[in-house]
Structures are given as C-alpha cells and as structure tokens.
Amino acid sequence: MHVLFVYCHPEPRSFNAGLVEVGAQMFRARGDTVEVSDLYGEGFDPVEKRENYLEPVDREVFMPLAEQRNAFKTRTLCPEVQREIARLERADLVVFQFPIWWHSVPAMLKGWFDRIFVSGGLYSSKMRYDQGYFRGKRALCSVTSGAPEPSFVEGGRGGSLDQILWSTNYSLHYMGFSVLRPHASFGIQGHGYSYASPEDFRRQLEASKTEFSTRLAGLDREEPMGFPGWNDWDSAGRPLTDTPHAKRDIPC
C-alpha cells in the first residue's frame, strides 16, 4: 500500500509533525511506502489567482473553473498542482494531518483543495460522489486541538467535531474517496491554555502518538463513513425517501 500524508502545519517540530512521523514509521515498518506533502515546508501557494495560468481562456475576466478546465485539457497546470495530483494518484490512502483553527481547517489546506481538485480534470458534472475520480482510494482526516475532548460535543465549548469537519469530509466524498472516521488528538495545550501538569502532558502526548499509530495500523478493518450517492437523489438532487441515507443524518 502507498500512503500519502498531506501535512499542514507551519512548525516542523509541532505535535502534528510528530504524528506524521510516527504514522510514517508504522507504515514503513510493515512494508508500506509513504510520501509526505508538506504544504508549508514545500512552500505551497494556496491562493488561486490569474497568475497561475500561463495561457488564460479570458485575459479580461478571471474565471477559476474555466481556467482549471482549460489548463488540465492543455496540460499547462502549474508544476506544484501537477505534483500534488500525481501524489494523490499514486496513493491508496491519504491522511490529512492538520490542527483545527477557528473551528475549521487552516487556510493553507482550504487553498490546497481549491487548487488541486481541478474542475474538468478531477471532477465533472457526473464524475463526482460515488462516481468520483478517486473512487477506490481511502481518505482520513487527523486533527489536533488544544481544547479537551469533552468540550467537542454539540452545544459544547469546542463545538461538534462532526460539524467542524463536515465540509472537508463531504468534499473528499465529492471527489470519490471512501472517507474514514476522523481521528482527533485533543488537549494539545500551550500558549496560555493548560489542562494538565507538564509531566502529565508529556505522558499524554506520547499516549496520543501511540493511539494514532494503533489506529492507522487497524484501518484495513474499518468501514468508511456513510454518504449518499447518485442513486440516493432525484434529478434535482433531493433525497429519495426509500434509500438508506434518506432517513438518517450523515455523520462527518
């Protein structure tokens, strides 16, 4: 199996980086191959803009989706976009590792989604959801937060993790991935926020790394999360009443 970590944190000595390291070690130890896309370390530009396209469709009005479709068709996508797409195509499993910032993903990662999931190339009107480009590949979001785990519930101080990650997980489903239940490491304290003594916190960090490695080692036994597909909607995209997804909330 080939594993891609899409790592999004500006500090190479962060706990997020430590999780990528222990995860990569676990996979390599059992014979898998591993690749890391370090968005900050490699200087990825998350901003979609006119300058990304050398042969624009329209030099007066910038239309991102039209430019993406044309660049894919003419094979003129930016080198860094081509690099990231090639990494995704090689991967059987993609692990997104990032901190929760402002109850969402870092802007760097959102920009990666904007630029890498190229319209007309990696998705089209019919090549989406359970018919998506990356069908057969699995994806997992691994997140960290400084807040304690009990606060991440509906109505809690941290908010529902399902709601926080819904758009990210659903976007991965949109692209055809089989999306696994997210992994969360809570209570990664610092910068004036503290929930444990320094000694207890050190033990917690090591335990969290072990928990993450153990989770990754058992992913082959996990079922992906349930999301609706083309057979669950009518021609207007409304849910049909007699499908498995119509009568229950979709977890994130």
Salt bridges, closest charged atoms under 4 A:
GLU11 OE2 - ARG13 NE 2.95
ASP32 OD2 - ARG30 NE 2.51
GLU35 OE1 - HIS2 NE2 3.10
GLU35 OE2 - ARG87 NE 3.50
GLU35 OE2 - ARG90 NH2 2.66
GLU42 OE1 - ARG83 NH2 3.66
GLU42 OE1 - ARG87 NH1 2.91
ASP45 OD2 - LYS49 NZ 2.30
GLU48 OE1 - ARG115 NE 3.99
GLU80 OE2 - ARG115 NH1 2.52
GLU84 OE2 - ARG83 NE 2.94
GLU84 OE2 - ARG87 NH1 2.71
ASP114 OD1 - LYS110 NZ 2.64
GLU199 OE2 - ARG203 NH1 2.86
ASP200 OD1 - ARG203 NH2 2.23
GLU206 OE2 - LYS209 NZ 3.86
ASP220 OD1 - ARG138 NH2 3.12
GLU222 OE2 - ARG215 NE 2.57
ASP234 OD2 - ARG238 NE 2.86
